Amino acid sequence: MNKKQVYSIAIGSALGSSIGTTFGVVVNNIALGIVYGSMIGSIIGILIAVFYIKQDNNSL
């Protein structure tokens, strides 16, 4: 894995956590929101990383 992929996963996880915390406040269950948020964040991060991998492969 290169730095771009690591950063994208980290950014995705951070985004997911903030989304999750917001969601948790809305549904009045912050713990649940953080759990879902981190899952969503991981998925977002992986998607961004896959996008970067495809771009890197296309540039070769």
C-alpha positions in Angstrom: 0.0 0.0 0.0 1.3 3.5 -0.8 0.8 6.7 1.2 -2.2 7.8 -0.9 -4.1 4.7 0.0 -3.2 4.9 3.7 -4.3 8.6 3.8 -7.5 7.9 2.0 -8.5 5.1 4.4 -7.6 7.4 7.4 -9.7 10.3 5.9 -12.6 7.9 5.2 -12.5 6.6 8.7 -12.4 10.1 10.2 -15.3 11.2 8.0 -17.2 8.0 9.0 -16.6 8.7 12.7 -17.9 12.2 12.5 -20.9 11.1 10.4 -21.5 8.3 12.9 -21.3 10.6 15.9 -23.8 13.0 14.3 -26.0 10.1 13.5 -25.6 8.8 17.1 -26.8 12.2 18.5 -29.8 12.2 16.1 -30.9 8.7 17.1 -29.9 9.4 20.8 -27.4 6.5 20.9 -23.9 7.8 20.3 -22.2 4.4 20.9 -24.3 2.9 18.1 -23.7 5.9 15.9 -19.9 5.6 16.3 -20.0 1.8 15.5 -22.0 2.4 12.3 -19.9 5.5 11.5 -16.6 3.7 11.7 -18.0 0.9 9.5 -19.3 3.5 6.9 -15.9 5.3 7.2 -13.9 2.2 6.5 -16.1 1.5 3.5 -15.6 5.1 2.2 -11.9 4.8 2.8 -11.6 1.5 1.0 -13.6 2.9 -2.0 -11.3 5.9 -2.2 -8.2 3.7 -1.9 -9.6 1.4 -4.7 -10.2 4.5 -6.8 -6.6 5.6 -6.3 -5.3 2.1 -7.1 -7.3 2.1 -10.4 -5.9 5.6 -11.3 -2.3 4.4 -10.5 -2.8 1.3 -12.7 -4.2 3.4 -15.5 -1.2 5.8 -15.4 1.3 2.9 -15.7 
